[in-house]
Amino acid sequence: MPGPSRPTATTVLDSILFRDAFGTPQMREIFSDYALISRYAEVEIALAKAEARCGVIPQEAAEEIARLTDVSALDLDLLRQETEIVGYPILPLVHQMVKQCGDAGRYVHWGATTQDIMDTAVVLQVRDGLALIEQDIAELRRILAGLSLRYRDTPMAGRTHLQQALPVTFGYKTAIWLAMFDRHAERLEQLKSRVLVGEFAGAAGTLASLGDKGLEVQAALCEELGLGIPVSTWHVARDGLAEVVNFFGLVTGSLGKVALDIMIMASTEFGEVYEPFVKGRGASSTMPQKRNPISSELILAASKGVRQHAGLMLDAMVQDLERATGPWHAEWMAIPESFVLTAGALHQAKFALGGLIVDEAKMAENLDLSRGLIVAEAVMMGLAPQIGRQQAHDVVYDACRVVNTQGGTLAEALAADPAVSERIDRATIGRLTAPRNYLGLAPEMVDRVLGSVARDA
């Protein structure tokens, strides 16, 4: 007896092993072969209805095309074979639709060109895909808003160039992440009107085949599909689709930044945050103690993949004359993969941040690692009114060197310096050298971000 069928996927996006690590079932379904073919048929049916409304083809023919077209009955193997020969799937699809529709079949694809159908079908996929992305971004913003509020006043070491710089709060950090996705939500809303438009323009984009009915049919088609009407033909003006994928480059770039922060903060030497605990997740085959930040690693990998596709879409914008001789085909790879990878990255981010484990005690411990040096600026500014700005700088500089070379704390070194102790009491020195007293306006900045989110809600 023959054994079970073997998996045939060759990429992580369809692999039975990796597909839910790098994507989501919902987004894969939108960009599946069957869904795409269904969209092609949907556009062809909508075109027939639009042309009937405009008096270009008989109403009865449009009704028959809508009634008799059956995607589930298509011979997909024949469709594949003919697509390999023709180079595009629309003519092979039209062949089968014509047979399905009987006498009405002669009106299928009336006055259209292959790219009209394919472009409009892709826009329908993009519309559905963006709806999922919009939901994911909204949910991620809610998660980040919750973290920002909860940890508004939780002090931790702020770091620049991977060195401790000044105290911040963890809520301040997550509010910065949140603000990025607030802007992404705004960008997504703004790009819809530019991108979600139909394409129906004929062979060279002039609608010559429909005479004076061309623009009327174009408008009716877009209305049938719920899409915007293009101002001009966009067969070779690909900025709209390029904008979508480059928008994903921005989204996954932000996700990659968040993931990198989490990975660094989760390292043994930091130990400040951890991804949610799930038994076995992030385990090592040889080191039982390991708890690797798997979601963050997947996000970072996806961000790199989407960035490559964003560049590919920019390259594909350079198209020759009125119809391209190859750049268009690059979109067929870049668009579906970018949607799936972005959805996957957002899914991993929601998991990681939604259950993020925050070790406030470890943050406090790390904040004290520098023995007060992290607030050297605060001490300098606090001493300046008493001893002058330049002298304050020199005194604190010398005290920092004492701590670095001889040990002890900044407060102890300052108290031992007569230039300080003769003017400022120990309580004041203690207050100035306490990192928690030098958070600047970090909590207020969290409030400002959260206020912006509340206004948008």
PyMOL commands that set and color helices and strands:
alter all, ss='L'
color gray80, all
select helices_A, chain A and resi 19-22+25-30+33-53+59-68+71-73+76-86+90-107+114-150+170-195+208-225+239-265+294-316+327-354+360-367+373-387+389-406+410-415+418-421+426-432+435-437+442-456
alter helices_A, ss='H'
color red, helices_A
select strands_A, chain A and resi 155-160+163-169+273-274+357-358
alter strands_A, ss='S'
color yellow, strands_A
deselect
rebuild
show_as cartoon
